[in-house]
């Protein structure tokens, strides 16, 4: 009930606080959200509904995070698309436009995010073109330092700065005399014209870029450390995640066996493409939704190679002893989770992943949260919403129900829940904190019931909407589609 009452006051209280915010550095009644990408926007909507005072600081001139090609340092490239479908990738109660393709491109995702911010009036709570340079605990709150030296003091901090900004660079023996750079700098296929190109890394980004290289480079190679399962984007006419969602909820081993058999029938023998056999069962690694890369391999436009052993001038030496003369090596080797404005010692780390309950709640600081750093096997925007809702509920408990807040903190500080969904994920840094989407969603629903918090339901954000706005490309009827709980 307190959430509903708070929500009725949310717009007035938060908007009135925006003028006070400009009068000084004391903002101890409110939270600072760092970043206006998908996670930051999700948290802003949750706070606005709950009446938790906040402001968002965004270093770019508009919302959208990595999906804006003009945002300095973005890893986005011209051929990038969502790897989960529009059906299962939308924010809660805010479906993507009906005329979007099943897998929207980067421009469509950006338009969707900006529509989300516009419909819920989030721009009024965002300070653009300001960068958080540092943050540190300050008594009961946090001291935030902006680029240029201005200091502000907040009740707490939500880090929603995104996890694909700091490139992970592998240590490779030898010296390469050609062009060597990380995929974060890649924008389009024209960069490959007239070059012999090696893409190092077999994730979704690496496979996308390898397809670009296959059509543009003089010669294109793709280096993989291990064998992977390649999943078609459509199975029997349905987006792959929609098809998987409709599968019978059998024991996981049976689902793995059945889906693995289906992949062998649909995709065929990967060895004929020059690829190694997958070294894990289906679902045990982050899904690679790209079979176009297999077509390029079969046609000889792309050559598969094993892991790189080292460099000698412009020569790349591979683990099987083979060699290739290369002009450009592009490292599609992933990203480190990082918070450049925080002392690394603020967190305990598992490899390059910070430890935290549900990848959100800090085990020591009750006013520090990290939203948007999930590793899971499905679309995460609705998960952002559900986790942002938990943050809002817990913060309201801190003020109105200390006993329940203390009960939740015991969960945060206790043993983490098993969210593997019965899957034994591959042993890699990427999967050190990996969660199976079905297990995560089930746990979040159970947690809300246990804590006696109100559940999200269709229409719960309706009071925040600007009645004159609709998602880009949509029709008014799209705005009230029911969303499963």
RODO-2510 file (C-alpha; in nm, 4 decimals, decimal comma):
residues 485
     n   res          X          Y          Z
     1     x     0,0000     0,0000     0,0000
     2     x     0,2821     0,2390     0,0832
     3     x     0,4158     0,1969    -0,2706
     4     x     0,0811     0,2904    -0,4226
     5     x     0,0496     0,5948    -0,1970
     6     x     0,4063     0,6976    -0,2680
     7     x     0,3491     0,6570    -0,6396
     8     x     0,0608     0,9084    -0,6320
     9     x     0,2981     1,1670    -0,4869
    10     x     0,5971     1,0689    -0,6976
    11     x     0,5609     1,3094    -0,9883
    12     x     0,4976     1,6165    -0,7719
    13     x     0,7700     1,5443    -0,5167
    14     x     1,0404     1,4479    -0,7642
    15     x     0,9714     1,7325    -1,0067
    16     x     0,9667     1,9906    -0,7278
    17     x     1,2999     1,8585    -0,6064
    18     x     1,4612     1,9197    -0,9469
    19     x     1,4626     2,2961    -0,8948
    20     x     1,6050     2,2594    -0,5457
    21     x     1,8815     2,0398    -0,6877
    22     x     2,0273     2,3338    -0,8750
    23     x     2,0638     2,5422    -0,5581
    24     x     2,3574     2,3594    -0,4090
    25     x     2,5606     2,0431    -0,3694
    26     x     2,3508     1,8930    -0,0872
    27     x     2,1284     1,6198    -0,2270
    28     x     2,1259     1,3892     0,0718
    29     x     1,7569     1,3116     0,0301
    30     x     1,8022     1,1586    -0,3118
    31     x     1,9851     0,8939    -0,5116
    32     x     2,2240     0,9493    -0,7966
    33     x     2,1796     0,7220    -1,0971
    34     x     2,4939     0,7118    -1,3088
    35     x     2,4036     0,6621    -1,6754
    36     x     2,0942     0,7073    -1,8917
    37     x     2,1234     0,3844    -2,0873
    38     x     1,8645     0,1049    -2,0593
    39     x     1,9369     0,0203    -1,6941
    40     x     1,9481     0,3832    -1,5820
    41     x     1,6174     0,4579    -1,7534
    42     x     1,4598     0,1512    -1,5937
    43     x     1,5723     0,2607    -1,2486
    44     x     1,4550     0,6164    -1,3100
    45     x     1,1047     0,4942    -1,3958
    46     x     1,0975     0,2721    -1,0852
    47     x     1,2079     0,5571    -0,8575
    48     x     0,9628     0,7971    -1,0173
    49     x     0,6739     0,5604    -0,9527
    50     x     0,7825     0,4840    -0,5939
    51     x     0,8486     0,8452    -0,5017
    52     x     1,2177     0,7896    -0,4261
    53     x     1,3929     1,1228    -0,4956
    54     x     1,6669     1,0876    -0,7566
    55     x     1,8539     1,2430    -1,0424
    56     x     2,0383     1,0854    -1,3354
    57     x     2,3792     1,2044    -1,4498
    58     x     2,4634     1,1198    -1,8116
    59     x     2,7901     1,2139    -1,9786
    60     x     2,6371     1,2061    -2,3302
    61     x     2,3917     1,4597    -2,4719
    62     x     2,0955     1,2202    -2,4886
    63     x     1,9653     0,8889    -2,3552
    64     x     2,0406     0,5501    -2,5073
    65     x     2,3824     0,4447    -2,3781
    66     x     2,5709     0,2131    -2,6098
    67     x     2,2905     0,2128    -2,8682
    68     x     2,3804     0,5636    -2,9840
    69     x     2,6577     0,5390    -3,2435
    70     x     2,7510     0,8999    -3,1655
    71     x     2,8135     0,8250    -2,7981
    72     x     3,1911     0,8376    -2,7535
    73     x     3,3372     0,4987    -2,6681
    74     x     3,0299     0,2957    -2,7648
    75     x     3,0980    -0,0584    -2,8897
    76     x     2,8045    -0,0353    -3,1319
    77     x     2,8578    -0,0989    -3,5052
    78     x     2,6463    -0,0460    -3,8152
    79     x     2,5338    -0,4070    -3,8593
    80     x     2,4454    -0,4627    -3,4911
    81     x     2,1051    -0,5996    -3,3976
    82     x     1,9433    -0,7319    -3,0824
    83     x     2,0268    -1,0990    -3,0300
    84     x     1,7034    -1,1506    -2,8376
    85     x     1,3676    -1,0891    -3,0008
    86     x     1,1520    -0,7802    -2,9661
    87     x     0,8828    -1,0057    -2,8153
    88     x     1,0916    -1,0964    -2,5102
    89     x     1,3288    -0,7996    -2,4923
    90     x     1,1021    -0,5087    -2,4025
    91     x     1,0690    -0,3181    -2,0770
    92     x     0,7811    -0,4202    -1,8535
    93     x     0,4472    -0,3004    -1,9914
    94     x     0,6172    -0,1126    -2,2736
    95     x     0,6275    -0,3387    -2,5814
    96     x     0,8416    -0,2596    -2,8788
    97     x     0,6528    -0,1243    -3,1799
    98     x     0,4511    -0,3787    -3,3724
    99     x     0,6154    -0,2864    -3,7019
   100     x     0,9669    -0,3563    -3,5744
   101     x     1,1336    -0,6692    -3,7141
   102     x     1,1797    -0,9647    -3,4823
   103     x     1,5396    -0,8567    -3,4182
   104     x     1,5550    -0,4752    -3,4188
   105     x     1,8691    -0,2979    -3,5377
   106     x     2,0657    -0,0496    -3,3298
   107     x     1,8781     0,2545    -3,4638
   108     x     1,5416     0,0988    -3,3802
   109     x     1,6537     0,0051    -3,0288
   110     x     1,7786     0,3607    -2,9777
   111     x     1,4444     0,5030    -3,0955
   112     x     1,2650     0,2671    -2,8563
   113     x     1,4806     0,3770    -2,5603
   114     x     1,4252     0,7434    -2,6385
   115     x     1,0538     0,6828    -2,6701
   116     x     1,0572     0,5138    -2,3291
   117     x     1,2289     0,8166    -2,1741
   118     x     0,9885     1,0555    -2,3444
   119     x     0,6688     0,8673    -2,2579
   120     x     0,7553     0,8529    -1,8870
   121     x     0,8929     1,2072    -1,8674
   122     x     1,2399     1,0963    -1,7649
   123     x     1,4299     1,3736    -1,9425
   124     x     1,3208     1,6170    -1,6714
   125     x     1,5278     1,4187    -1,4205
   126     x     1,8474     1,3773    -1,6232
   127     x     2,1490     1,6072    -1,6290
   128     x     2,3171     1,5630    -1,9676
   129     x     2,6729     1,6392    -2,0746
   130     x     2,8050     1,5849    -1,7223
   131     x     3,0347     1,2985    -1,6302
   132     x     3,0794     1,1372    -1,2900
   133     x     3,4556     1,1387    -1,2314
   134     x     3,4556     0,9929    -0,8815
   135     x     3,2374     0,8694    -0,5984
   136     x     3,3142     0,7654    -0,2423
   137     x     3,1264     0,6941     0,0816
   138     x     3,0638     1,0095     0,2825
   139     x     2,9157     0,9429     0,6232
   140     x     2,5688     0,8019     0,5692
   141     x     2,5718     0,8897     0,2000
   142     x     2,7967     0,9255    -0,1042
   143     x     3,0089     1,2105    -0,2308
   144     x     2,9994     1,2351    -0,6097
   145     x     3,2570     1,4389    -0,7999
   146     x     3,1757     1,5537    -1,1512
   147     x     3,4265     1,6137    -1,4272
   148     x     3,5383     1,9716    -1,3673
   149     x     3,5497     1,9385    -0,9889
   150     x     3,1924     1,9991    -0,8716
   151     x     3,1020     1,7866    -0,5693
   152     x     2,7540     1,6666    -0,4806
   153     x     2,6377     1,4638    -0,1829
   154     x     2,3655     1,2027    -0,2219
   155     x     2,1797     0,9548    -0,0084
   156     x     2,3058     0,6740    -0,2308
   157     x     2,4293     0,5627    -0,5681
   158     x     2,2957     0,3419    -0,8479
   159     x     2,5718     0,2468    -1,0919
   160     x     2,4024     0,1986    -1,4289
   161     x     2,7008     0,2900    -1,6423
   162     x     2,6910    -0,0313    -1,8499
   163     x     2,9289    -0,3224    -1,8861
   164     x     3,0528    -0,2993    -2,2444
   165     x     3,2762     0,0056    -2,2274
   166     x     3,6116    -0,1267    -2,0999
   167     x     3,7659    -0,3713    -2,3518
   168     x     3,9135    -0,6955    -2,2304
   169     x     4,2533    -0,7357    -2,3982
   170     x     4,4132    -1,0807    -2,4097
   171     x     4,7849    -1,1284    -2,3559
   172     x     4,9244    -1,2692    -2,6832
   173     x     5,2881    -1,3654    -2,7230
   174     x     5,4995    -1,1775    -2,9779
   175     x     5,4701    -0,8500    -3,1673
   176     x     5,2209    -0,7782    -3,4407
   177     x     5,3333    -0,5248    -3,7020
   178     x     4,9939    -0,4809    -3,8649
   179     x     4,6873    -0,3075    -3,7236
   180     x     4,5745    -0,4485    -3,3899
   181     x     4,2681    -0,3123    -3,2120
   182     x     3,9667    -0,4110    -3,0073
   183     x     3,6181    -0,4451    -3,1551
   184     x     3,5036    -0,1499    -2,9420
   185     x     3,6559     0,0705    -3,2142
   186     x     3,4797    -0,1049    -3,5043
   187     x     3,1972     0,0707    -3,6867
   188     x     3,1447    -0,0768    -4,0330
   189     x     3,2549    -0,3136    -4,3103
   190     x     3,4316    -0,0431    -4,5124
   191     x     3,7141    -0,0658    -4,2608
   192     x     3,8017    -0,4058    -4,4101
   193     x     3,8271    -0,3150    -4,7793
   194     x     4,1451    -0,4484    -4,9390
   195     x     4,2714    -0,6048    -4,6153
   196     x     4,3419    -0,9527    -4,4853
   197     x     4,1438    -0,9553    -4,1626
   198     x     4,1416    -1,1807    -3,8573
   199     x     3,8528    -1,1603    -3,6093
   200     x     3,9671    -1,3079    -3,2786
   201     x     3,6727    -1,4177    -3,0659
   202     x     3,3634    -1,6257    -3,1303
   203     x     3,0897    -1,4463    -2,9392
   204     x     2,7924    -1,2745    -3,0987
   205     x     2,9941    -0,9609    -3,1699
   206     x     3,2818    -1,1575    -3,3195
   207     x     3,0489    -1,3542    -3,5457
   208     x     2,8619    -1,0417    -3,6584
   209     x     3,1864    -0,8672    -3,7482
   210     x     3,3238    -1,1803    -3,9166
   211     x     3,0182    -1,1735    -4,1446
   212     x     3,0964    -0,8119    -4,2314
   213     x     3,4570    -0,9059    -4,3040
   214     x     3,3532    -1,2021    -4,5188
   215     x     3,1690    -0,9682    -4,7533
   216     x     3,4216    -0,6856    -4,7622
   217     x     3,7777    -0,8008    -4,6867
   218     x     4,0335    -0,9388    -4,9302
   219     x     4,0535    -1,2420    -4,7001
   220     x     3,8702    -1,3040    -4,3722
   221     x     3,9535    -1,5393    -4,0842
   222     x     3,7701    -1,6182    -3,7603
   223     x     3,9697    -1,7528    -3,4646
   224     x     3,7829    -1,9502    -3,1970
   225     x     3,9221    -2,0835    -2,8696
   226     x     3,6613    -2,3570    -2,8372
   227     x     3,3684    -2,5162    -3,0132
   228     x     3,0323    -2,3425    -2,9831
   229     x     2,6685    -2,4173    -3,0497
   230     x     2,5284    -2,1894    -3,3203
   231     x     2,1570    -2,1189    -3,2881
   232     x     1,9410    -1,9951    -3,5787
   233     x     1,7618    -1,6680    -3,5116
   234     x     1,4388    -1,8306    -3,6283
   235     x     1,3226    -2,1856    -3,5611
   236     x     1,0151    -2,3016    -3,7521
   237     x     0,9372    -1,9387    -3,8269
   238     x     0,9557    -1,8201    -3,4663
   239     x     1,2337    -1,6165    -3,3020
   240     x     1,4619    -1,8630    -3,1249
   241     x     1,3870    -1,7295    -2,7755
   242     x     1,0116    -1,7375    -2,8389
   243     x     1,0436    -2,0975    -2,9581
   244     x     1,2508    -2,1889    -2,6504
   245     x     0,9969    -2,0186    -2,4226
   246     x     0,7235    -2,2378    -2,5712
   247     x     0,9171    -2,5601    -2,5192
   248     x     0,7752    -2,8009    -2,2587
   249     x     0,9278    -2,7371    -1,9162
   250     x     1,0987    -3,0744    -1,8994
   251     x     1,3971    -3,1538    -1,6751
   252     x     1,6947    -2,9545    -1,7980
   253     x     1,8919    -3,2540    -1,9242
   254     x     1,5972    -3,3604    -2,1404
   255     x     1,5593    -3,0055    -2,2735
   256     x     1,9301    -2,9946    -2,3545
   257     x     1,9117    -3,3287    -2,5321
   258     x     1,6034    -3,2339    -2,7331
   259     x     1,7237    -2,8863    -2,8302
   260     x     2,0701    -3,0212    -2,9092
   261     x     1,9198    -3,2787    -3,1444
   262     x     1,7118    -3,0099    -3,3110
   263     x     2,0230    -2,7949    -3,3639
   264     x     2,2059    -3,0833    -3,5298
   265     x     1,9133    -3,1252    -3,7676
   266     x     1,8812    -2,7541    -3,8452
   267     x     2,2468    -2,6501    -3,8474
   268     x     2,4244    -2,9659    -3,9578
   269     x     2,7797    -3,0831    -3,8989
   270     x     2,9930    -2,7881    -3,7872
   271     x     3,3047    -2,9808    -3,8815
   272     x     3,2185    -2,9262    -4,2488
   273     x     3,2588    -2,5542    -4,1827
   274     x     3,6034    -2,6089    -4,0355
   275     x     3,4750    -2,5527    -3,6835
   276     x     3,5540    -2,7685    -3,3810
   277     x     3,2809    -2,9719    -3,2167
   278     x     3,1154    -2,7839    -2,9268
   279     x     3,2933    -2,8664    -2,6015
   280     x     2,9761    -2,8207    -2,3952
   281     x     2,6066    -2,9027    -2,4073
   282     x     2,3560    -2,6550    -2,5447
   283     x     2,2552    -2,3846    -2,2900
   284     x     2,5855    -2,4236    -2,1011
   285     x     2,7357    -2,1167    -2,2684
   286     x     2,6012    -1,7761    -2,3660
   287     x     2,3992    -1,8399    -2,6855
   288     x     2,5446    -1,7455    -3,0238
   289     x     2,2531    -1,6517    -3,2472
   290     x     2,4220    -1,6458    -3,5821
   291     x     2,4097    -1,9081    -3,8545
   292     x     2,4901    -1,6581    -4,1294
   293     x     2,8536    -1,6986    -4,0281
   294     x     2,8235    -2,0699    -4,1119
   295     x     2,7069    -1,9829    -4,4644
   296     x     3,0166    -1,7664    -4,5160
   297     x     3,2371    -2,0508    -4,3906
   298     x     3,0722    -2,3011    -4,6226
   299     x     3,1140    -2,0699    -4,9221
   300     x     3,4805    -2,0077    -4,8464
   301     x     3,4337    -1,6356    -4,7838
   302     x     3,5515    -1,6898    -4,4291
   303     x     3,8092    -1,9325    -4,2878
   304     x     3,7844    -2,0802    -3,9390
   305     x     4,1043    -2,0975    -3,7344
   306     x     4,1836    -2,2166    -3,3815
   307     x     4,3118    -1,9948    -3,1025
   308     x     4,6069    -1,7641    -3,1643
   309     x     4,9409    -1,8843    -3,0271
   310     x     5,1384    -1,5714    -3,1097
   311     x     5,2513    -1,3012    -3,3524
   312     x     5,5608    -1,2663    -3,5694
   313     x     5,5532    -0,9385    -3,7599
   314     x     5,2421    -0,9567    -3,9808
   315     x     5,2251    -1,3312    -3,9363
   316     x     4,9697    -1,4840    -3,6996
   317     x     5,0547    -1,8300    -3,5658
   318     x     4,7651    -2,0488    -3,4553
   319     x     4,7413    -2,3248    -3,1957
   320     x     4,7452    -2,5972    -3,4618
   321     x     5,0739    -2,4640    -3,6043
   322     x     4,9170    -2,3047    -3,9117
   323     x     5,0020    -1,9459    -4,0067
   324     x     4,8410    -1,6571    -4,1956
   325     x     4,9590    -1,3170    -4,3161
   326     x     4,7220    -1,0616    -4,1689
   327     x     4,6822    -0,6846    -4,2075
   328     x     4,4257    -0,6247    -3,9351
   329     x     4,3544    -0,8203    -3,6161
   330     x     4,0287    -0,7203    -3,4513
   331     x     3,9906    -0,8445    -3,0931
   332     x     3,6305    -0,9400    -3,0228
   333     x     3,7360    -1,0585    -2,6782
   334     x     3,4688    -0,9063    -2,4609
   335     x     3,4620    -0,6438    -2,1902
   336     x     3,5486    -0,6035    -1,8251
   337     x     3,2808    -0,4908    -1,5876
   338     x     3,4081    -0,1672    -1,4428
   339     x     3,3071     0,1397    -1,2484
   340     x     3,5702     0,3961    -1,3464
   341     x     3,4391     0,6472    -1,0926
   342     x     3,4744     0,4076    -0,7964
   343     x     3,7761     0,2672    -0,6167
   344     x     3,8069    -0,0956    -0,7259
   345     x     3,8343    -0,1885    -0,3579
   346     x     3,4674    -0,0943    -0,3152
   347     x     3,3854    -0,4419    -0,4474
   348     x     3,4944    -0,7986    -0,4014
   349     x     3,5676    -0,9472    -0,7412
   350     x     3,5296    -1,2875    -0,9066
   351     x     3,7657    -1,2489    -1,2005
   352     x     3,6470    -0,9321    -1,3722
   353     x     3,2990    -0,9548    -1,2189
   354     x     3,2015    -0,7713    -0,8962
   355     x     3,0294    -0,9848    -0,6343
   356     x     2,6815    -0,8866    -0,5248
   357     x     2,3385    -1,0297    -0,4488
   358     x     2,1589    -1,0725    -0,7828
   359     x     2,4442    -0,8680    -0,9373
   360     x     2,2699    -0,5616    -0,7894
   361     x     2,2879    -0,5389    -0,4101
   362     x     2,6245    -0,4650    -0,2497
   363     x     2,7159    -0,6963     0,0396
   364     x     2,8509    -0,4103     0,2564
   365     x     2,6973    -0,0827     0,1402
   366     x     2,3215    -0,0613     0,1832
   367     x     2,3037     0,2452    -0,0404
   368     x     2,5140     0,1277    -0,3365
   369     x     2,3559    -0,0666    -0,6235
   370     x     2,4782    -0,1921    -0,9608
   371     x     2,1983    -0,2283    -1,2150
   372     x     2,2591    -0,3527    -1,5676
   373     x     2,5434    -0,5959    -1,4985
   374     x     2,3493    -0,9195    -1,5400
   375     x     2,4945    -1,2136    -1,7275
   376     x     2,2022    -1,4208    -1,8482
   377     x     2,0811    -1,6040    -2,1569
   378     x     1,7826    -1,3903    -2,2592
   379     x     1,6612    -1,0342    -2,3024
   380     x     1,7212    -0,8350    -1,9846
   381     x     1,5189    -0,5141    -2,0031
   382     x     1,2273    -0,6559    -1,8072
   383     x     1,4744    -0,8045    -1,5603
   384     x     1,6174    -0,4551    -1,5154
   385     x     1,2643    -0,3410    -1,4317
   386     x     1,2090    -0,6178    -1,1799
   387     x     1,5429    -0,5533    -1,0114
   388     x     1,4912    -0,1751    -1,0154
   389     x     1,1565    -0,2424    -0,8453
   390     x     1,3350    -0,4404    -0,5727
   391     x     1,5748    -0,1520    -0,5143
   392     x     1,2846     0,0921    -0,4805
   393     x     1,0955    -0,1385    -0,2447
   394     x     1,3997    -0,1890    -0,0238
   395     x     1,4719     0,1842    -0,0046
   396     x     1,1127     0,2555     0,0982
   397     x     1,1464    -0,0162     0,3639
   398     x     1,4570     0,1554     0,4981
   399     x     1,2379     0,4557     0,5767
   400     x     0,9026     0,2975     0,6569
   401     x     0,9653    -0,0644     0,7638
   402     x     1,3148    -0,1068     0,9148
   403     x     1,2412    -0,4613     1,0310
   404     x     1,1629    -0,5780     0,6778
   405     x     1,4639    -0,3852     0,5459
   406     x     1,6840    -0,5714     0,7941
   407     x     1,5295    -0,9029     0,6896
   408     x     1,6146    -0,8301     0,3265
   409     x     1,9702    -0,7294     0,4166
   410     x     2,0198    -1,0712     0,5740
   411     x     1,9421    -1,2199     0,2341
   412     x     2,1872    -0,9828     0,0660
   413     x     2,4638    -1,0752     0,3089
   414     x     2,3876    -1,4472     0,3123
   415     x     2,4661    -1,7295     0,0713
   416     x     2,3734    -1,6455    -0,2892
   417     x     2,0812    -1,8345    -0,4429
   418     x     2,1469    -2,1022    -0,7036
   419     x     2,0304    -1,9448    -1,0286
   420     x     2,1949    -2,1949    -1,2619
   421     x     1,8640    -2,3572    -1,3509
   422     x     2,0325    -2,6953    -1,3202
   423     x     2,2909    -2,6086    -1,5865
   424     x     2,6629    -2,6559    -1,5421
   425     x     2,7972    -2,3507    -1,7251
   426     x     3,1358    -2,3595    -1,8937
   427     x     3,4298    -2,2547    -1,6769
   428     x     3,5107    -1,9090    -1,8123
   429     x     3,5222    -1,5540    -1,6737
   430     x     3,2070    -1,4712    -1,8735
   431     x     3,0121    -1,7398    -1,6897
   432     x     3,1519    -1,6860    -1,3394
   433     x     2,8332    -1,5005    -1,2372
   434     x     2,6015    -1,6333    -1,5091
   435     x     2,2308    -1,6860    -1,4355
   436     x     1,9759    -1,8904    -1,6220
   437     x     1,6946    -1,6572    -1,7183
   438     x     1,4080    -1,8873    -1,6128
   439     x     1,5690    -1,9468    -1,2728
   440     x     1,6296    -1,5748    -1,2225
   441     x     1,2741    -1,4772    -1,3127
   442     x     1,1262    -1,7470    -1,0867
   443     x     1,3472    -1,6402    -0,7966
   444     x     1,2552    -1,2726    -0,8341
   445     x     0,8854    -1,3551    -0,8205
   446     x     0,9391    -1,5752    -0,5156
   447     x     1,1443    -1,3042    -0,3441
   448     x     0,8728    -1,0421    -0,3961
   449     x     0,6176    -1,2770    -0,2381
   450     x     0,8443    -1,3603     0,0571
   451     x     0,9140    -0,9929     0,1264
   452     x     0,5437    -0,9081     0,0835
   453     x     0,6283    -0,6396    -0,1664
   454     x     0,3737    -0,5419    -0,4337
   455     x     0,4339    -0,7186    -0,7647
   456     x     0,4633    -0,5361    -1,0933
   457     x     0,1419    -0,5640    -1,2912
   458     x     0,0192    -0,4364    -1,6273
   459     x    -0,0759    -0,0721    -1,5971
   460     x     0,1271    -0,0057    -1,2820
   461     x     0,3283     0,2677    -1,4584
   462     x     0,0281     0,4182    -1,6348
   463     x     0,0057     0,7249    -1,4096
   464     x     0,3526     0,8318    -1,5221
   465     x     0,2762     0,8252    -1,8919
   466     x     0,2531     1,1272    -2,1145
   467     x    -0,0832     1,0556    -2,2783
   468     x     0,0292     1,2234    -2,6002
   469     x     0,3307     0,9975    -2,6556
   470     x     0,3583     0,6546    -2,8111
   471     x     0,6619     0,4381    -2,8866
   472     x     0,8292     0,5246    -3,2154
   473     x     0,6538     0,3464    -3,5011
   474     x     0,3751     0,2076    -3,2835
   475     x     0,0003     0,2504    -3,2692
   476     x    -0,1894     0,3610    -2,9580
   477     x    -0,3205     0,0098    -2,9070
   478     x     0,0332    -0,1242    -2,8654
   479     x     0,0724     0,0647    -2,5389
   480     x    -0,1609    -0,1490    -2,3294
   481     x    -0,0648    -0,4981    -2,4330
   482     x    -0,0822    -0,7287    -2,1315
   483     x     0,2507    -0,8551    -2,0062
   484     x     0,2897    -1,1918    -1,8325
   485     x     0,3765    -1,1823    -1,4661
***
